């Protein structure tokens, strides 16, 4: 059963390149929500866009307008409105769930709001659900 926890931390093994062979370290990290992840990306892209706008206006680099166009398109795809639209599309397709529990392992009944809470736990959850829906749409239901 997948247990929903709102303040999750996890040990992360990080592979480090080393001249004498691969080294690994473990870090305990706080997992961020889907919204936090998207906001971080949006803020980073907004900074890049501002710099590119300055460069394009001053003529400091050639092709800045084309590069700026790409950054603007990516930034627009992760605005809070775009994230809401993405989650709305997923929630509209899901009607029930099983084996979902709270931090104590107690089953959580399905509701659209509970699904939104689950999806907001991390981008990796949204990605997995989106990919599963796309696979279903593209390939139909397949046997395991």
C-alpha positions in Angstrom: 0.0 0.0 0.0 1.3 3.5 -0.9 1.2 5.6 2.3 0.6 9.3 1.8 2.9 11.4 4.0 3.0 15.2 3.8 6.5 15.7 5.2 8.5 12.9 3.5 12.2 12.5 3.8 14.3 9.9 2.0 17.8 8.7 1.9 19.4 9.4 -1.5 22.4 7.6 -2.9 24.4 10.0 -5.0 27.0 8.6 -7.4 30.1 10.8 -7.7 32.7 10.5 -10.4 36.2 9.9 -9.0 39.5 9.2 -10.8 39.9 6.0 -8.6 36.4 4.7 -9.4 32.9 5.6 -8.7 32.1 6.9 -5.2 28.7 7.1 -3.5 27.4 9.3 -0.8 24.0 9.1 0.9 22.0 12.3 1.7 18.8 12.5 3.6 16.6 14.8 1.6 13.2 16.4 2.0 11.0 15.5 -1.0 9.3 18.5 -2.6 5.8 18.7 -3.9 4.9 18.9 -7.6 3.9 22.5 -7.1 7.2 23.4 -5.3 9.2 21.6 -8.1 7.3 23.5 -10.8 7.7 26.8 -9.0 11.4 26.3 -8.7 11.7 25.6 -12.4 9.5 28.6 -13.2 11.5 30.9 -11.1 14.8 29.7 -12.7 13.4 30.1 -16.2 12.0 33.6 -15.4 15.5 34.6 -14.3 17.0 33.3 -17.6 14.2 35.0 -19.6 15.0 38.4 -17.9 18.7 38.1 -18.8 17.9 37.1 -22.4 15.5 39.9 -22.7 18.2 42.3 -21.6 20.7 40.7 -24.0 18.3 40.8 -26.9 17.4 44.5 -26.2 21.1 45.5 -26.0 22.2 43.3 -29.0 24.8 41.6 -26.8 24.2 38.2 -28.4 23.1 37.1 -31.8 20.0 34.9 -31.9 18.8 35.9 -28.4 15.3 36.4 -29.8 15.1 32.8 -30.9 16.5 31.5 -27.6 14.2 33.8 -25.7 11.2 32.3 -27.6 12.2 28.8 -26.4 12.6 29.9 -22.8 9.3 31.7 -22.8 7.5 28.6 -24.2 9.0 26.4 -21.5 8.3 28.9 -18.8 4.6 29.3 -19.9 4.2 25.5 -19.7 5.0 25.5 -16.0 3.1 28.5 -14.8 0.7 27.9 -11.9 -2.2 28.1 -14.4 -0.6 25.5 -16.6 0.1 23.2 -13.6 -3.6 23.6 -12.5 -4.8 22.7 -16.0 -2.5 19.6 -16.1 -3.8 18.4 -12.7 -7.4 19.2 -13.8 -7.0 17.0 -16.8 -5.7 14.1 -14.7 -8.4 14.5 -12.0 -11.1 14.5 -14.7 -10.0 11.0 -15.9 -9.7 9.3 -12.5 -12.8 7.9 -10.8 -11.5 5.7 -8.0 -8.4 4.2 -6.5 -7.3 1.3 -4.3 -4.4 0.6 -1.9 -3.9 4.2 -1.0 -3.4 4.9 2.7 -2.4 7.7 5.0 0.9 7.8 7.0 -0.6 5.2 9.5 -1.6 2.8 6.7 -5.3 3.5 7.0 -7.1 3.4 3.7 -8.1 6.8 2.2 -11.4 6.9 0.4 -11.1 8.3 -3.1 -12.2 11.8 -3.8 -11.0 14.4 -6.4 -9.5 16.5 -3.6 -7.6 13.5 -2.2 -6.3 12.7 -5.7 -5.1 16.3 -6.0 -3.2 15.9 -2.7 -1.6 12.7 -3.9 -0.6 14.3 -7.2 0.9 17.3 -5.4 3.3 15.2 -3.4 5.8 15.1 -6.2 6.3 15.7 -9.9 7.3 12.0 -10.3 3.8 11.0 -9.3 2.2 13.3 -11.8 4.7 12.1 -14.5 3.9 8.4 -13.7 0.1 9.0 -13.8 0.4 11.0 -17.0 2.6 8.4 -18.7 0.2 5.6 -17.6 -2.8 7.5 -19.1 -0.8 8.2 -22.3 0.1 4.5 -22.6 -3.5 3.5 -22.0 -4.7 6.0 -24.6 -2.0 4.9 -27.1 -1.9 1.2 -26.5 -5.1 0.2 -24.7 -5.2 -2.0 -21.7 -2.4 -4.6 -21.7 -1.8 -7.8 -19.7 1.0 -7.8 -17.2 
